[in-house]
Amino acid sequence: MSRQRTVVASELDELQCDAFRYILHETNPKNGLVVDRTSPNWHASIAAVGMALTAYPVAVERGFITREAAIERTLTTLRFFWNSHQGPEPDATGHRGFYYHFLDMQTGRRAVKSELSTVDTAILMAGILVAALYFSAKTPSEQEIGQLAEKLYERVDWRWAQNRGATVTHGWKPKSGFLKFRWEGYDEALLLYVLGLGSPTHPLTDDCYTAWASSYEWASHYGIEYLSAGPLFIHQMSHLWIDFRKIQDAFMRGKGIDYFENSRRATLVQQKYAIDNPLKFEEYGEHCWGITASDGPGPGTKKINGIERKFFDYKARGVPNGPDDGTLAPWAVVASLPFAPEIVLPAIDFLIHDVELKHTGPYGFKASYNPTHPAIRADQPFWISPWHYGIDQVPIVLMIENYRSNLIWQLTRHCPYIVNGLRKAGFQGGWM
């Protein structure tokens, strides 16, 4: 049933503040590392750290934290990454300027035999560059932020990560070397390619972006044509930092749109898929959507209302071709707010007042929920993830802010490395 109600400004304030609280309470004050998820004794995520560094300016502007406290946290983080051990050893923190996907929260060393991650390092570097752009006053502390940010970014050997190929590898491990997969096809690596091309020290080769874009898939779903990628986060991640409105690379010039409009179309497809609900999951509809990489109730199968359902745990769910097991991610709805506010604001209201997902923990929305899967707790109506994730919470902070004030986008418009990377990738027009 269609509803006219929508979320109000004060509720956006509260949601943004609650999501930022994750950073306040789930960061090690000694090194700035942010825990990946709220499991006991869990490891840090460098992507969550990059997002946290991006969120500190938002928190200062919104009054969630003082400028002095934000500077202290930022400096602690940048000092840790600059001074942490770089080398080929299996227990290092990073190598060739890149960092391992997961780090031990206390020691800062590589955790769970994770890969040296190219895309997660790009997210970390984006946060580091935002910190330098915002904390730029002529004070010793803010000048040190700028100096450390420049040294950290310039140390990344982006070309090495190509491993003599045209595109960028997903990563590297000490014993087995480069991972076999490369960043090809439209995905969250848009940010990686821009930052890698913009490097003044170890840039990607000039042909890498064309090679990456040559693997794009233009599609039509529910009467909407767009550059397709199933999980919604792919259409959001690079936009946390870069304002793609009215700037176009060669591919988008050929299609007559930009990446911002493409993300809007992907968001609309998500809603249309939920309304269509081809797999007949519970609750899917106009205000109940958001299918992306997320935690889930599986792995396992259950017969529900006579239908054998297969459920996944953490998986990159997507639209319209799946996988889809009825699991929805509230944060992915919020992260589409700048693209399609007319459908996102009512959906946020639905999540707050109808699903009541803001009352299930100390921070913002829980990572995900599945109205089709039975509850695992007696006080819940259906399966709700027991966890909060850093990479789920912080995009809520950032995209609400980009929708309201363009703060992050305005900052990165003035980053010479990002602008240079965009130009080398062939972007023209708009604010450039």
C-alpha positions in Angstrom: 0.0 0.0 0.0 1.3 3.4 -0.9 2.0 5.8 2.0 2.5 9.6 1.9 4.6 9.7 5.1 8.3 10.4 4.8 11.2 10.8 7.2 11.7 14.2 8.7 14.9 16.2 9.2 15.2 15.5 12.9 15.1 11.7 12.1 17.9 12.1 9.6 19.9 14.0 12.3 19.4 11.2 14.7 20.1 8.4 12.2 23.4 10.2 11.1 24.4 10.7 14.7 23.6 7.1 15.7 25.6 5.7 12.8 28.6 7.9 13.7 28.5 6.6 17.2 29.9 3.3 15.8 33.1 5.1 15.0 33.2 6.7 18.4 32.9 3.4 20.3 34.4 0.9 17.9 37.8 2.6 17.2 41.0 1.7 19.0 42.1 5.2 20.4 45.8 4.0 20.3 46.0 3.4 16.6 42.7 4.6 14.9 41.7 1.2 13.7 38.0 0.6 13.3 36.6 -2.8 14.0 35.0 -4.5 11.0 31.9 -5.7 12.9 30.7 -5.8 16.4 31.6 -9.5 17.1 33.8 -10.2 20.1 37.5 -9.9 19.5 36.9 -9.1 15.8 39.5 -7.6 13.5 39.8 -4.1 11.9 38.8 -3.2 8.4 41.0 -0.7 6.5 37.9 0.3 4.5 36.1 1.2 7.7 39.1 3.2 8.7 39.0 5.1 5.4 35.3 5.8 5.8 35.9 6.9 9.4 38.5 9.4 8.3 36.0 10.8 5.8 33.3 11.0 8.5 35.3 13.1 11.0 34.8 16.3 9.0 31.0 15.5 8.9 31.0 15.0 12.6 32.7 18.3 13.3 30.3 20.2 11.1 27.3 18.5 12.7 28.6 18.9 16.2 28.9 15.2 16.9 32.6 15.7 18.0 34.9 18.7 18.5 37.4 19.7 15.9 40.2 19.1 18.4 39.0 15.5 19.1 38.6 14.8 15.4 42.2 16.1 14.7 43.5 13.9 17.5 41.8 10.8 16.1 42.9 11.6 12.6 46.5 12.2 13.5 46.6 9.0 15.6 45.3 7.0 12.5 47.7 8.6 10.0 50.7 8.2 12.3 49.9 4.6 12.8 49.7 3.8 9.0 52.8 5.8 8.2 54.9 4.1 10.9 53.4 0.6 10.7 55.6 -2.1 9.1 55.7 -2.3 5.3 57.3 -5.3 3.8 56.7 -8.8 2.2 56.6 -10.6 5.6 53.3 -12.4 6.3 52.7 -10.5 9.5 53.4 -7.0 8.2 50.7 -4.3 8.1 51.2 -3.4 4.5 53.5 -3.7 1.5 54.4 -1.2 -1.3 52.0 1.4 0.2 49.1 -1.0 0.1 47.5 -2.4 3.3 46.0 -5.7 4.3 42.2 -5.9 4.1 41.9 -6.9 7.8 44.3 -5.9 10.6 44.6 -7.0 14.2 42.8 -4.3 16.3 45.6 -4.2 18.9 48.9 -4.9 17.0 47.8 -3.5 13.6 49.4 -6.5 11.9 47.8 -8.6 9.1 44.8 -10.6 10.3 43.0 -13.8 9.2 45.5 -14.3 6.4 43.8 -11.5 4.4 45.0 -10.1 1.1 46.8 -6.9 0.5 43.7 -5.3 -0.9 43.8 -2.8 -3.8 40.3 -1.5 -3.5 40.2 -1.3 0.3 43.5 0.6 0.2 41.9 3.0 -2.3 39.0 3.5 0.2 41.6 4.1 2.9 43.5 6.6 0.8 40.2 8.4 -0.1 39.6 9.0 3.6 43.2 10.1 4.1 42.9 12.7 1.3 39.6 14.0 2.6 41.2 14.5 6.1 44.0 16.6 4.5 41.5 18.6 2.5 39.4 19.5 5.6 42.0 19.8 8.3 44.1 22.4 6.4 44.6 25.2 8.8 48.0 26.7 9.5 48.4 24.9 12.8 51.1 22.3 13.5 48.6 19.4 14.0 46.6 20.2 10.8 49.8 20.7 8.8 51.0 17.3 10.0 47.8 15.7 8.7 48.4 17.2 5.3 52.0 16.1 5.2 51.3 12.5 6.4 48.4 12.2 3.9 50.6 13.2 1.0 53.3 10.8 2.0 50.9 7.9 2.5 49.2 8.5 -0.9 52.5 8.9 -2.7 53.8 5.6 -1.3 51.2 3.5 -2.9 52.7 1.6 -5.9 49.6 1.4 -8.0 51.4 0.2 -11.1 52.9 -2.7 -9.3 49.3 -3.9 -8.5 48.7 -4.2 -12.3 51.2 -7.1 -12.3 52.1 -6.3 -15.9 48.5 -6.4 -17.0 46.2 -3.7 -18.4 43.8 -3.8 -15.4 44.4 -3.9 -11.6 44.6 -7.1 -9.6 42.3 -7.6 -6.6 45.3 -7.9 -4.4 48.4 -9.9 -3.3 49.4 -12.4 -0.6 52.8 -13.0 0.8 53.1 -16.7 -0.1 51.0 -17.0 -3.3 51.6 -13.6 -4.9 48.9 -11.7 -6.9 45.3 -12.9 -6.8 44.0 -14.3 -10.1 41.1 -11.9 -10.2 41.3 -8.4 -11.7 39.1 -5.4 -11.4 37.1 -5.8 -14.6 33.5 -5.0 -15.3 31.7 -2.1 -13.7 32.2 -2.2 -9.9 33.4 -0.3 -6.9 36.9 0.0 -8.5 35.9 3.3 -10.2 37.4 5.0 -7.2 40.5 2.8 -7.3 41.2 3.7 -11.0 40.8 7.4 -10.4 43.1 7.4 -7.4 45.6 5.2 -9.2 45.7 7.3 -12.3 46.1 10.5 -10.2 49.2 9.4 -8.4 52.2 11.7 -8.9 54.7 8.9 -8.0 53.5 5.4 -9.1 50.5 6.0 -11.4 48.6 3.3 -13.2 49.4 3.0 -16.9 47.4 5.3 -19.2 45.6 2.4 -20.9 44.2 0.8 -17.7 41.0 2.8 -17.5 40.0 2.1 -21.1 40.7 -1.6 -20.5 38.5 -1.6 -17.4 35.6 0.2 -19.1 35.8 -2.1 -22.1 34.3 -4.8 -19.9 31.2 -2.9 -19.0 27.7 -4.4 -19.5 24.9 -2.0 -20.5 21.5 -3.5 -19.7 17.8 -2.9 -19.6 15.7 -4.0 -16.7 12.1 -3.0 -16.0 12.3 -0.6 -18.9 15.3 1.2 -17.5 18.6 1.3 -19.4 21.8 1.6 -17.3 25.3 0.3 -16.7 24.4 -2.8 -14.8 25.9 -4.2 -11.6 23.7 -6.4 -9.3 24.7 -5.3 -5.7 23.5 -1.8 -4.9 26.7 -0.9 -3.1 28.6 -0.9 -6.4 26.5 2.0 -7.5 27.3 3.9 -4.3 30.8 3.3 -3.1 32.8 5.6 -5.3 30.1 8.2 -4.9 30.8 8.5 -1.2 33.8 10.6 -2.2 33.4 11.8 -5.8 30.7 14.0 -7.2 29.9 12.5 -10.6 27.1 14.8 -11.4 27.4 16.2 -15.0 31.0 14.9 -15.5 31.4 12.1 -18.1 34.0 9.7 -19.3 34.0 8.4 -22.9 31.5 5.6 -22.0 29.0 7.8 -20.4 29.3 10.5 -23.1 28.3 7.7 -25.5 25.2 6.9 -23.4 24.3 10.6 -22.8 24.2 10.2 -19.0 26.7 10.3 -16.1 27.5 7.9 -13.3 25.2 9.8 -10.8 22.3 9.3 -13.1 23.3 5.7 -13.6 23.2 5.2 -9.8 19.8 6.8 -9.8 18.6 4.3 -12.4 20.1 1.4 -10.4 18.2 2.6 -7.3 14.9 2.7 -9.2 15.5 -0.8 -10.6 15.9 -2.0 -7.0 12.5 -0.6 -6.1 10.8 -2.0 -9.2 12.3 -5.4 -8.6 11.0 -5.4 -5.0 7.5 -4.4 -6.2 7.6 -7.2 -8.8 9.0 -9.6 -6.2 9.6 -12.5 -8.6 10.7 -14.9 -5.9 7.7 -14.0 -3.6 9.6 -13.0 -0.5 7.9 -11.5 2.5 7.4 -7.7 2.7 9.2 -6.8 -0.5 7.5 -3.7 -2.0 7.5 0.0 -2.7 9.3 0.9 0.6 10.9 -2.4 1.3 14.0 -3.0 -0.8 17.9 -2.7 -0.6 19.6 -5.8 -2.0 23.4 -5.7 -1.8 26.4 -7.4 -0.3 25.3 -8.1 3.3 25.1 -10.5 6.2 22.4 -13.1 6.0 20.7 -15.9 8.0 22.4 -18.8 6.2 24.0 -20.9 5.1 21.2 -23.4 5.0 17.8 -24.3 3.6 14.3 -24.1 5.2 10.8 -25.0 4.0 8.7 -21.9 4.5 5.0 -21.9 3.6 5.6 -24.9 1.4 8.6 -23.4 -0.4 12.1 -24.7 0.0 14.2 -21.6 0.5 18.0 -21.4 0.3 19.6 -18.8 2.6 23.1 -17.4 2.4 25.4 -15.9 5.0 27.5 -12.9 4.0 27.1 -12.7 0.2 27.0 -10.2 -2.6 23.3 -10.2 -3.3 22.1 -8.5 -6.4 19.2 -7.3 -8.6 17.6 -8.5 -10.9 19.6 -11.7 -11.5 20.4 -12.6 -7.9 21.4 -14.1 -5.8 18.5 -13.1 -3.7 17.3 -14.9 -0.5 15.0 -12.3 0.9 17.7 -10.4 2.8 17.6 -6.6 2.8 20.2 -4.1 3.9 18.9 -0.8 5.4 22.2 1.0 5.0 22.1 0.5 1.2 18.8 2.2 1.1 20.2 5.3 2.9 23.3 5.3 0.8 21.1 5.9 -2.3 19.6 9.1 -0.7 21.3 11.6 -3.0 20.3 9.7 -6.1 16.6 9.2 -5.6 15.3 11.0 -2.4 11.7 10.7 -3.5 11.8 6.9 -3.0 14.5 6.7 -0.4 13.0 9.1 2.2 9.8 7.1 2.5 11.8 3.9 2.6 13.9 5.2 5.5 10.7 6.2 7.3 9.4 2.6 6.7 12.6 1.2 8.2 12.4 3.4 11.3 8.6 3.2 12.0 7.3 0.0 10.4 10.3 -2.4 10.7 11.6 -0.6 13.8 15.2 -1.4 12.9 16.6 1.6 14.8 15.6 0.0 18.1 17.8 -3.1 17.8 21.2 -1.8 18.9 23.3 1.1 20.1 24.1 2.5 16.6 22.2 3.0 13.4 20.3 0.3 11.5 21.5 -3.3 11.9 23.4 -4.7 9.0 20.5 -6.6 7.4 17.2 -8.3 8.0 15.1 -11.0 6.3 11.3 -10.9 6.8 11.0 -14.4 5.1 13.4 -16.2 7.5 12.1 -17.0 11.0 13.4 -15.0 13.9 16.4 -16.4 15.9 15.3 -14.4 19.0 11.9 -14.4 20.6 11.7 -10.6 20.8 12.1 -10.2 17.0 9.5 -10.7 14.3 11.9 -12.3 11.8 15.7 -12.7 11.2 17.7 -9.6 12.0 21.5 -9.6 11.8 23.0 -9.5 15.3 25.8 -7.3 14.1 26.7 -3.8 13.0 29.4 -3.4 10.4 31.7 -0.4 10.0 31.3 -0.4 6.2 27.5 -0.3 6.7 27.3 2.4 9.3 29.6 5.0 7.9 28.1 5.3 4.4 24.9 6.3 6.3 26.8 9.3 7.8 28.5 10.2 4.5 25.5 9.9 2.1 23.1 11.8 4.3 25.7 14.6 4.4 26.3 14.6 0.7 22.5 14.8 0.2 22.2 17.7 2.7 25.3 19.8 2.1 27.6 18.2 -0.5 30.4 18.5 2.1 32.5 15.6 1.0 31.9 16.2 -2.7 32.9 19.9 -2.3 36.1 18.9 -0.6 37.2 16.3 -3.2 36.5 18.7 -6.1 39.6 20.6 -4.8 41.8 17.5 -4.5 44.5 17.8 -7.3 45.1 14.0 -7.2 41.4 13.1 -7.7 40.9 15.8 -10.4 44.1 14.6 -12.2 42.9 11.0 -12.0 39.5 11.9 -13.4 41.1 13.9 -16.3 43.4 11.0 -17.1 40.4 8.7 -17.1 38.8 11.0 -19.7 36.2 12.8 -17.6 35.1 16.2 -18.8 32.3 18.7 -18.2 30.4 19.9 -15.2 32.4 21.1 -12.2 35.7 20.1 -13.9 
